[in-house]
Amino acid sequence: MRDLEALAEGTDVNAVLDKLPYVKFLGISFEQPSGDLIGKLTFKQELIGNPALPALHGGVIGGFLETVAIVQVARDSKIRVLPKTIGITIDYLRSGRPMDTYARATITKHGRRVANVQVIAWQDDPEKPIAAAHGHFLLEPVSDDDSAA
């Protein structure tokens, strides 16, 4: 897939991900302020799960963390298709307030077929995370036959 090759080559992440309806619906975008890939979940009312607090829906936070992990793995790998989630564990640490949320992923182990990733999400202070995730993702590496095409 040419889009994933472009992602690995440093093309604008947002241009590639703009084609994914789920990413567009949630309002996820990416910034690279100092070379690090930072995911941004832009707040909108539709993302509220508990209007009494108000707080972001846990599923929105989980989907955001998973997306940031997948994009980080795709950007750092030579793969043909997006990584598939094998398993992901999410720790909800604080309520997500009605404001923009940010996340950074770190690949803790990158093998030929599997990548392990940790993701931390925060709102106004990176030292006060609202959620953390640890995920395992299946990779489909590019074979020598595929790279010649």
N, C-alpha and C positions, 0 to 999 in steps of 0.2 A: 504494500500500500504506500503510495507516494507521500501521503500526508504524514505517516509515521516516520518515514525517512527524513522528511523536512523537519519534523519535530526534533529528531536526534541531531540534525545538522545545525540547530540553533535558530531555526525560523521562528517567527513570532508565534508563541504558544497559543495566544488568543485567536489568531487567524485559523489555526488548525482546529481548535476546539469549538469554534463558532458553528461548526457543522453538526454538533451533537445536541439534540433537542433537550436532553436532561440537564446538561450543563447550562444551556441558555435559560431554561425554566427556573433553575435555582438562582441564576445570576452569578455564577462563578466566573472569575477572571483571574489572570495571573500577572504578577509583577516580578521584575528582576532588578531590585534596587542596587545590589552589590554583587551580582552574579548568582546569588541564591534565588531559587524559585519560590515565590511566596504566593499562596492561593488566597483569594479574597472572595468572601461571600457577602455580596452587597445586600444590605437589609432591605426588605420590603414586607409589608403587612401580611402577605399571604404565607410567610414563613413562620408566623406565630403559632405555637402549639397550645400554649396556656395563656389565654387572654387575661386571666385574673392577675398574673404576676406583672407584666406580660413576659413570656419567655419563648425563645426559639424552639421549634419542634425538634425532639431528639432525633427523629429520622432525617431531618434536614442536616443536622450537625454530623450525623453518621455518614450520610451520603457525601457531604462536603469533604470529610476526612478521607474517605475511600477514593474519591476523585483526585484529591491532591496526591495521594500515594501512587495511584495508577499513572498520573501524568509525570511524576518524578521518575518512576521506573521506565516509562516509555521514552522520556527524554534522555535517560542515561544508558539506554540499551539499543542494540541493533536487532529490532524485532519486526515481524511482518504484520502482526495484529496486536491490538491492545492486550495488556496482561489480563488474565482471568483471575478473579479472586478465589483463592482456595479457602481462606478463612480470615476473619478480621474480628478483633476484640476491641471494644470501645469502652473507655472509662469516662463517665460523665462526672466532672469534678466541680463545676459551678453551673448555675443557670445561665444560659445564653441570653443576654439582654437584647432589647430591640435596637441593635446597632450593627455596623459592619464587623465581620469576623475574619480573622486571618489564620493561616496555617502554613507550617513548614514541614516537609517530609525529609527523613534521613534514611537512606538505604543502609541497613545494618549488615546484610549479607546478600551478595549478588552472585548467584551461581549460574550455571548454564541453563537450567530449566526452572529454577525457583528464585525469587527475590523476597527477602524479609525487609519490611519497612516500618518505621515508627513515625507517627505524625502527631504534632502538638498544635492545638488551636487556642487562640486567645482573642481578646477584643481590644481593650485599650492598653494592656501591659503584657508583653511576652512572658514576664516573670509570674503572671497569674493566669495559667491556662484554664480554659473552661472545659476542655476535653482532650483526651489522648487516645491514640489508636495504635495497635500493633497488628500488621497484616502480613499474610503470605500470599504471593502472587505467582501464578504459573506463566512462564515465558515460552513463546514459540520462536526460537532463534532462527535467523536467516541462515539457510544452508549455502554451501558454495555454489550449488546449481542455481539458487534463487538470485544471488548477487550478480551473476553473469547476465541475467535477463534484463 
